[in-house]
Amino acid sequence: MGGGSVTFAQIVKACEPVFAALIALAVPPIETKPALAYLMLLVIVGGVGLACVKEGKGVEINMFAFGWASFANLMAALKGKLGKDITHQLKADKSKNMDTANVYAIMNILSAVWTIFPVLYEEAGTIKKEWEHATSKSPTAANEIIFNTLASGLAYYLYNEFAFAFTAKVGPVTSSVLNTLKRVIIIVVTSVVLGEVMEKNAMYGSAVAICGTLAYSLVEMQKKPDASKAKAH
């Protein structure tokens, strides 16, 4: 999000199901979706494309922000696919006491271990300079940065913990609907608080993409009851 607006990042993030569907077809075990779900992917892509059309200027894309947001989508899709497979394997072994929340905690610990080295390699030489620049703006800047960083990390972790618990209680369909609502709220709040003005095409495109994401999630969920019925017969 550092390369573009929060709103644009959220619009591109709506394309995450597209990456998830491609990963599901590329990474074993192969998973296929209902035909209608693949059709909804076209709706999502079309919505994002419409949001990138500027009035009077044609297509205008911040390629830096688009590239990193797409990379985030790809990594999120891989995390979801691999995490889902390993979670099923671990939960099958009751002796390991590895429920979904514990698997998520282990994944976060491993993520920290794996990313700390490339981060230090890339950023270590500039940490001192950037820290001095950031803390020189006010006497309390250092404390504010530390507090906001820790609070942000804690809030993000708790958000995912509660999301896992919530999904287990209400089911994936309700979770998908509220997850879509979350993206709408982020875009609206960002526009109000940060003053990010959205053009008509951006509003229409984001609405189409978000509705397509919701429809994709709901259609995908329809596959699970059908599969269980088939086994029963």
Secondary structure as UniProt FT lines:
FT   TURN            2..3
FT   HELIX           6..13
FT   TURN            14..15
FT   HELIX           16..26
FT   HELIX           35..51
FT   STRAND          53..54
FT   TURN            55..57
FT   STRAND          58..59
FT   HELIX           63..92
FT   HELIX           94..96
FT   HELIX           100..135
FT   TURN            136..137
FT   TURN            139..140
FT   HELIX           141..170
FT   HELIX           172..193
FT   HELIX           200..221
FT   HELIX           223..232
//
